[in-house]
Amino acid sequence: GGWTDVLHKAGVFHMFSSVPFLIVMGLLAVSIIACTVHRLPIIWRAARHPRIRVTTRFFDRARLRSRFTAPIGAEKAFEIVCADARRHRMRVITHDRGPGRNAYIDRFRWGPFGTVLAHTAFVIIMAGFVVSSLTGFRDQQFTLTVGYPKEVGHGTTLTAEAKGFQDTYYDDGSPKDYVADLAIYDGDEEVADREVRINSPLSYDGVVFHQAYFGVAAVLTITDDSGAEVFHDGVALDRTTRDKKLTYGRTTLPDGNTVFVIGAASGQSGTGIEPGQMKIEVHEGETSTPVGEAVLDTGVPATVGAYTFDFEREQQFTGMIVKKDPGIGIVWFGFVLLMVGTCMTMFFRHQRMWVRVTETDDGALVQMASPDRQDSGFTRFFTDMTVRVSSDMTRANERTRADD
């Protein structure tokens, strides 16, 4: 109706290449980039130049904390803690500027960069969609009448031809398999040839041909009033009327008028179109009222307006989805990057702890603490490490006493 032109200009009928969609995609990409750029220096500093000094109150308030006294010297206790951390592939940074001996211990310091990779992946995926929407195409109604080549169009130099078509059925009449012998030409040279069936497409130079549907076409020859041939091809009867009695297809004449070719649906009678006949209707442009019509008998030409129509025969056609998706490689790269980033973030979380060992009258006071969020794996590791180093310190004390 009257809204058609408005909706068309708004991009509703081609949403993924419409201006509103591209604007929203651009704003989302800018937002993601801004957030990532803002966060990147923080992650970099945490990985390369972490904060290694903490206050005394930190060891009293951290989410994970442990405190125990070992019956050995502070220097020896500190060495045992650092050695245990290094055995478990943790980075150890020590300093002596606080009270006692202090160390910053962490592992998976590159894990937080997974969020950077994941956010970058979103931008790359969006870029891939934009590239495909602006430079690619998808034709879901590309029909080939068997034996009649047809230009692919969409800026390509390719021509497709269905050399043959076979369809088989189950006992209940439903399609079992259908396969087209498809050849692709670039100019006069055949560049690809294979059988195309469901889930077995043909691909050449980035253009992919998927088998989608099939049916009957009406082969017509159309000549103008000077006798020049303006059309010789099959018109695929790929549409059905609402009452399911008629099938029809359409093509366009050189003067811009539309020709509808109509046949009786399989098993239908009383339609006014007998076996071996086709009805044609010529419409001016896209108008709904025909300016001329005729029922054609096989091999008997009829003139409608300035054109003569000759219905030659019925022939099978194959319907294909033809698409070119130049951004698919970009999208796949983005998905791989997203998976890597997500795995880094989820399974290699940055784990940090601070250690302080001070000398007391009873031995070495060992304090360990971490402010990191709840993580059952790290909590278990923290607890196990506390038990390990405490036991190691006890054994070290026993060996020292035995030597004495």
N, C-alpha and C positions, 0 to 999 in steps of 0.2 A: 504493500500500500504506500501511502504517502511518506511513511517513515523510512522507506528503503534507502533513499539517497542520503538521508541524515545518518542512518546507522552505517552506511557504507563509508561515508567520509569520516565517521568516528572510529573506523577500523574494526567494527564488531565482526565483520565477515572474514577478516584476516588479522586476528588479534595479535599474533606473535610477531608480526612485522609492522604493526600499527604505531603511530607516533605516541599515543598515550602509554602504550606498553613499554616502548623503548625509553621514554622519559622516566617512568617508574623504575625500570631496570637500571638506568643510569644513576638515579638518585640513590638506589639501594647499594649499588657498587661503590659510589662515593662515600656513603656512610660506613660501609664495611672497611674500605681502605683507610678512612680517617681514624676509626677505632683501632685498627691494627697498627697503624703508624704511631698512634699515641701510646699503645701498650708495648711496642717492640723495645724501646730503650729500657723500660722497667724490667722486662724479661732478660734482656742482655746483661744489665747490671747484676741481676740476681745470679746469672750463670757465670759471669766472668769476674765480677767484683762484689761478692756477697758481703753483707754486714757480718763481721766476725766478732764484734764486741757487743756484749749485752750487759744490762745492769744486774745487780744482785737480786732485785725484786723479780726479775724475769724467771729465775729458777724456782720461785715460790708461786707463780701464777700461771705458768705455761700449761697448756692443755695436757700434754704428756710430760711427766716429770718423775725423776727418781733421785733418791739421796741415800747414800750409805757410807759407812766408815770402814775402810780396809786397814788391816794391821800391818801396813807397809809404808814406806816413804812415799811422799807425794810424787817425786820424780818417777819412781818405778811404777806407780799406779797410773800415771799419765801415759807412760810408754805402753802399758798393757791395753789401755782404752784405744789408743791410736793404732796399735798393731792389729787389734781385733777389727777395727773399722776397715783398715786396708785389706785385710784378708777377705772381707766381704765386698771388695771392689768399691769402696767409698772414698771420696776425696776428703783429705784431711788438711786443714789450714790451721796452723798454730800461731799463737802470739803470747807474749809475756807482759802485756801492758796492763792487765787487770790484776786483781788480787789472785795469787796463785798461778797455776798453769791453765791456759785456756785453749780450746780448739773449736773450730767450726767444722762439722762433718756433714756431708751430703752425698747423694747419688742421684742419677738420672737428672742431672742439672739441665740437660737439653730437652727434657720432656715438655716443659711449658711452651717450647717453640712449636709443638703440635697444634696449639690454637692458632698460631700465625699461619701454619700450612693449611689448616682447615678453612680459615677465613679467606686466605688467598685462593683456595680451591673453589669457593663459592663464586668469587669474581671471575675465575677462569671458566667455570661452567656457564655462567651468564654470558660471557664473551662468546663462547662456542654457540650458544643458542642464537645470539644476535648475528653472528657470522652466517649461520645456516638460514636464518629468516631473511637476511638481506641478499645473500648470494646464491642460495640454494632454491630448490622447488620441490613440490610434491603434487603429482597429478594422479588422482585416485580413479579417474575415468578414462584411462588410455585404452582404447579398444582397437584390436587388430583383427580384421577379417582374414581368414586363412587364405594365403596366396596373394595378398594385396599389401605391398609395402606402405609404410606411413612414416612421415617425418616426426621425430620426437619433439622438436621445437624447444622452447624454453632457453633459447640462446645456444643450443648445441648444434652440431653439424651431423647428428646421427639420424639414421633411418632404421626402423625396426620392421621385421617381417616374420609372421608366423607361417612357417613352411608346412606345418601340419599340426593336428590337434587330436588327442585321444581322450575319451572319458569312459570310465567304467563305473558300474553301479552295484550296490548290494541288492539282495533279493527283494527288499521292501521299496526299492526304487530310489533310495537316497544315494548321492554321489559317493563313490568309493575312492576314486582317484581321477585327476584330470591333469594332463601334461601337454604343454605346447613346445613344439620344436622351433625355438626362437633364434633368429639370426639378426645380428647388428651390423650395419654398414656405416662406414665413415667415408662419404663420397661414393666412389664406385668400388671401394675395397671392403670385403667382408672382414670384420675385425673380431667378431665373437660369434659363437654358435654353440648352443647347448639346450638340453631339455629343461624346461622351467616348470616346476610344480610348487605346491604349497611348501613353505619352509626350505625351498631350494632355489633361490633367485639367481639371476645372471647379473654380473656386475662388470662394467667396463668404463674406465676413465672417470670413476666416481659416480656414474649413473647406475642405479640399481633397478632391475625389473623384477617385480614380485607377481607371481600368478595369484589372481584374486577371484575371478568369477568367469563364467562363460555363457554362451547362448547362441541364438540364431541371428544372422544378419541378412539384410536384403541387398543384393548386389544390383546397383543401378548404373545406367549410363545416362547422363544428362547433357544435352546439347542446346546451344542457344539458337536464335532465329536465323543465324548465318550458317548454321550447321557445324560450328566449332564445338568440340567436346570440352565441357567445363568441369565434368565430374565423372569418374569411373572408379568406383570403389564400393565397399560394403558399408551399409548404414546399420550399426548394431542396434537391434531392438532390445535395449538394455533397461527399459522402464516398463512398468505395468500400470494400467489404470486402476482406480480404486476398487472397481467391481471385479477385478482380476480377469476380465474377459478379453482385453486387448493388450498387446505389447507394442511398444513404439520406440523410435529413435529419431534423431534430428541431425540435419546438416545445414550449412549456410550456402546460399547462392552468391555468385559474384556481385550481384546488385544489393546485397545485404539482407535480402529476404530469407526467411527460415522455412525449410522444408521438413515437415513431419512425415515419417514413413510409418504406417500403422499396419499391423497384422493381427490375426486372431491368435489368442493364447492357446497353448497346447490343450487339446481336448474340448475347446469351446466351439459352439455352433450357434447359428442364428445371429451372427454379428454383422451380416451383410458383406463379409469378406470370406470368400470361399478358398479352399486349398488351391495353391498356385496363383493366388492373387495378393496384391498389396494395395493399400489405399495411401494416397499422398494428399497432403494439405499444404498449400503455400500460404504463409503468413507474412504480412508486411512488417519487417523488423521483428519486434517482440510482442506484437499485438495478439490478442487471443482469438480474434475472428479471422477465419481464412478468407483470402481474396480469390482463391481458386482451389479446386480439389478434383480428384479422379481416382477411380479404381482401376488398377493396372492388371492385365492378364500377362502371364509369362510370355515374353517375346513379342508383345504387341505394344508399340509405342503409343503414347498419348501426349497431346500438347496442352499445357496449362500456362496461360500467360505467354511470356516470351521464351518459354523453354519446353523442350520435348523430353519426356521421361520414358525410359525403357527398363522394365523390370526383367532382369536376366534369370536369376535363380536365387534360391536361399543357400546360405553358406554358414558354416560355424564361425563364431568369433571367440576370441579370448580377451577377457578384460584384465588389465594389469594396473598395479600401482607402480608408477615410475617416479623415482625420487633421486635427488642429488642433495647430499647433506655434507657440505664441505667443513662444517664445524664439528663433525662427529669425533675426529681425532682430538680436538681441543677439549671436548666434553669428557671423553674417556680419560684424558690426562688429568683433568680436574677431579674426576671421581677417584682415580688412584691416589692423587694427592690428598683428597679428603679422607680416604681410608687410612693412609699413613698418618696423617695428622690426628685423626680420631684415636687410632691405636696408641700413638705416643702420649696423648692426653690421658687416656683411660688406663693404660697398662704400665706406663712409665712415669708416674707422677713424681714430681720433684720432692724428695724426702730429705729433711734437714733436721739437724739437732746441734745443740751447743753443749759443750762439756767444760766443767771447771773443777780442777783438783787443787785443794788447799791443804796445807799442813796443819794438823791439830795435835793436841797432847795425846790423843788416842790413836793416831795414825793419819791416814790420808782421808779427807772428806771428799767424796766423789759426788758431783751433782751433774745430772744429765737432764735436758729439757728440750721440748719441741713444741712450737705453737701451731703446727700444721693441722689442717682440718681432719675430721674423722676419717680414718682409713684403717680398716681392720687388719690388712696385711702389714702396714707399717707399725701399727700398735703392737702387733704380735712380735715383729722384728725388734722393736724398741724394748719390749719386756724381755725377750730372749737375750738380747745383747746385755742388758743389765745383769741378768743371771750369769751369763758367760764371764763377763769381766770380773764380777764379784768372786766367782769360783776360781778364776785364774789368779786373782790377787791373793786369795787364801792359800792356793797351792804354792805360789811364789814365796809367801811368808814361811810355809812349812819347809820348803827346800832350803831357804836361808837359815832357818833354825837348825836344820839337820846338818848343814855344812859347818855351822858353828860348833 
